[in-house]
């Protein structure tokens, strides 16, 4: 949970207590509210939502690193896992663990 700003003086010098926040500048106190966590929605190249365990297919050839290996379009990745970051999909293709961007795959 990130520190909020004070609703009274709008400064970010806020102290965290077990059940409330306290502004170190003006002394205002207010309760901590459990912010509802929004589930991240990851969509493939066609705009279809992806879920844990889905099977996806590459829609274009992808070069691996700086080497000469290439993953060909049409290669399947089964049982994907969704993760935070730039590369939203963690999977195994041909025995190698990879991280892929969702914009290069489509759901099967």
Long-range contacts (C-beta under 8 A, 24 or more apart in sequence): 1-32, 1-35, 40-82, 40-84, 42-82, 42-88, 42-89, 42-102, 43-102, 44-102, 44-103, 44-105, 44-106, 44-107, 45-102, 45-103, 45-104, 45-105, 45-106, 46-106, 46-107, 48-106, 48-107, 50-80, 50-82, 50-88, 50-89, 50-102, 50-105, 50-107, 51-82, 52-80, 52-81, 52-82, 53-79, 53-80, 54-79, 54-80, 54-107, 54-108, 55-79, 55-80, 55-107, 55-108, 56-80, 56-89, 56-91, 56-100, 56-105, 56-106, 56-107, 56-108, 57-105, 57-106, 57-108, 58-100, 58-104, 58-105, 59-104, 59-105, 59-106, 60-104, 62-100, 62-104, 64-98, 71-98, 76-108, 77-105
